[in-house]
């Protein structure tokens, strides 16, 4: 069955911080396509199909969960009117998100908040 989404004419731009874009580009083809499709939903003002909140990273931060061949995650914040910011993307190899991935996303989020103040 094919499902067509009606997307608004104007989408929020997606801005990839740090190494998030290169990390997504390194995902296998199926996971990369799924990440792109889910980010497009967020740009259109919708929630991804599989997500969870990430309050340990910051207010308004969410994680897209991708289950293609392996587990992949894309951490983003969409609460700002100018763009969807992709903070971090990674291959998840354990049940619990590694502290280094949380720290990397926190760092990008803090940098974003500082830049928005200027």
Long-range contacts (C-beta under 8 A, 24 or more apart in sequence): 5-41, 5-44, 7-40, 7-44, 8-44, 8-45, 11-40, 11-43, 11-44, 12-42, 12-43, 12-45, 12-78, 12-81, 12-82, 12-83, 12-84, 13-43, 13-82, 13-83, 13-84, 14-39, 14-42, 14-43, 14-83, 14-84, 14-85, 14-86, 15-83, 15-84, 15-85, 15-86, 16-86, 17-85, 17-86, 17-87, 17-88, 17-108, 17-111, 17-112, 18-87, 18-88, 18-104, 18-107, 18-108, 19-88, 20-74, 20-86, 20-87, 20-88, 20-89, 20-108, 21-86, 21-89, 23-88, 23-89, 23-90, 24-74, 24-86, 24-89, 27-66, 27-72, 27-89, 27-91, 28-68, 28-69, 28-70, 30-68, 30-69, 31-66, 31-68, 31-69, 31-70, 31-72, 34-66, 34-68, 34-72, 35-64, 35-66, 35-72, 35-74, 35-89, 38-64, 38-66, 38-74, 39-64, 39-74, 39-76, 39-84, 39-86, 42-76, 42-78, 42-84, 43-84, 54-102, 54-105, 56-102, 56-106, 57-87, 57-102, 57-105, 57-106, 57-109, 58-106, 58-109, 58-110, 58-113, 61-87, 61-105, 61-109, 63-97, 73-97, 73-101, 75-101, 75-105, 77-109, 77-112, 80-116, 85-112, 87-112
